[in-house]
């Protein structure tokens, strides 16, 4: 999730944009660690690092997004993870925090932003990609909202996790226990066209099935691969656990062609590359609770 810093927050090298083209005016920052990384970059932490040309350090990185003095978009990777974590926590609480990483902590500066950022630095030209120079990599850019693929599928799962209560409330029809290979196809909860699913105001009207195909074949495949993770550990970050209400944990897991969101005390939702913009519910039947408990035990967690 892109977090914007409070209005007026200081930029690297000063409190206001300057004519210095090399100065970076910080707009936001995210963590790139085994337990918290922008899932748009990959199914796991090593894949996310690879997308940025980084080695997967155990300590992780901070990803700082901003504009230079010309308004160009830059993604600056730093190894001072604690500094970035404190800044994000402060901004989330509505507090000002001057995120000014030491130049010695800068690992790389990449053109563009991998995530959409709603804000822009005042007093600077509108955000744009920097003028390319010979040998420069293609600027980073958010995935298209008009397409559906792995990046959009992972972003959709992130959105379901953020809006769990709303998605759970819309389940007014029984979901399928997809762990049973003989179960009949369950309802596919459709979003109505958004590449990053969000709750619909008319859930009953959005529930549909396609009699020609069984989308739960893909769900059963995903659950089988998740059980395989318990026997052979996947790349770090494939399964992540975070806080939920009460004693429950929120699970996010990914694999080739699928993403899962679940609460350890409740049901699960699965998104598939092969089922564009569909969110497929998985009921809390006899097999799912044990699977979620085991996945939570092996998952990486924020420190």
Beta strands, then each sheet from edge to edge (+ up, - down):
strand 1: 25-32
strand 2: 61-67
strand 3: 72-78
strand 4: 106-111
strand 5: 128-129
strand 6: 188-190
strand 7: 207-208
strand 8: 239-243
strand 9: 249-255
strand 10: 258-263
strand 11: 268-272
strand 12: 278-282
strand 13: 300-301
sheet 1: 1+ 2- 3+ 4-
sheet 2: 1+ 2- 3+ 5+
sheet 3: 7+ 6- 12+ 11- 10+ 9- 8+ 13+
end
